[in-house]
């Protein structure tokens, strides 16, 4: 059994966002220094202290540019933290996957597309026991919701006692869509099999309060819970060795 890993585009995005953060973080200081030097030069040339209209315009432009840079830095920082959090979750998932590579072929960051429907699966596990797709989330706090909700609610708890509330897209619906795309790809090749799906919350500071009824989608919180599920996993409809071989070739063509 092997691990097949597709290139993760988010790593390039993280690098680009880091560089842009550095630029927008340094730029306000550079603008302030330029304005200060210009003002001191003007004051030296005009000892009487007369201020021209141009001075006011320059000051307003510099102040506006500094504010815009600060806003851009904040927005880029939030996006950077989201992507970095996702990468941490994927590393946790890969760590667990390597423990099961004797039982499954593992495909990481696997892009899938059927007609106009496309997505990327964090991990696909294929073996005689069955076919599993896994979506990893690195959210923290308390998450509530059901498999029929469009959005789940996330409550973040802080040391000072403060709690903030936010929303996240229902990952059950996300992974169900991924499963449907993958089933369509396989069905087009004459393969009709059972596919199980797992939403894995990798952050150790997660607490789930969910109401789930789906029989083919599981939700796990933490490494131990996911490892326990994988260790005892067996599909209700095992895959024949012939189909395992065919599916492996299809998945290898995707990564």
Secondary structure, DSSP 8 states (H G I E B T S, - for coil): --EEE---HHHHHHHHHHHHHHHHHHHHHHHHHHHHHHHHHHHHH-TT----HHHHHHHHHHHHHHHHHHHHHHHHHHHHHHHHHHHHHHHHHHHHHHTTTTT-EEEEEEEEEETTEEEEEEEEEEETTEEEEEEEE---EEEEEETT-SEEEEEEE-TTS-EEEEEEE-HHHHHHHHHHHHHHHHHHTT----EEEEEEE--TTEEEEEE---SSEEEEESHHHHHHHHHT---SS---HHHHHHHHHHHHTT-
